[in-house]
Amino acid sequence: MPRVKRGTQHTKRRKNLLSKTKGMMWGRKNKIKLARPAMLKAGVYAYRDRRNKKRSFRRLWAVRINAAVRPLGMKYSTFINALKKADVVLDRKILSGLAKDYPAVFTKIVEKVK
């Protein structure tokens, strides 16, 4: 019985691995031994940062809203509280977009909840 040569499997696995590490620096782009841990670590970072992205965007929206309501004589926390009391169901993403792109509309919202 002839022996099993796994050249095609090895090549396929190597090609797949190296396609994932394409663009990395030094040996991580073309050496299996360095590419594998680099790929795994990249996956870990990607997983972690998909969650962190949500946090950082929420912080950005809060900063934008605060910057927009301060000149109108309000603070961020009091504005959000006033929105809840007035039953305005606009989330922070929409509010920050309005504050950035449509300041006149945002001003009307602030005046309504004051």
Summary of the structure (lengths in Angstrom):
residues: 114
radius of gyration: 25.7
end to end distance: 86.0
largest distance: 86.3
contacts: 267
relative contact order: 0.08
helix: 79%
strand: 0%
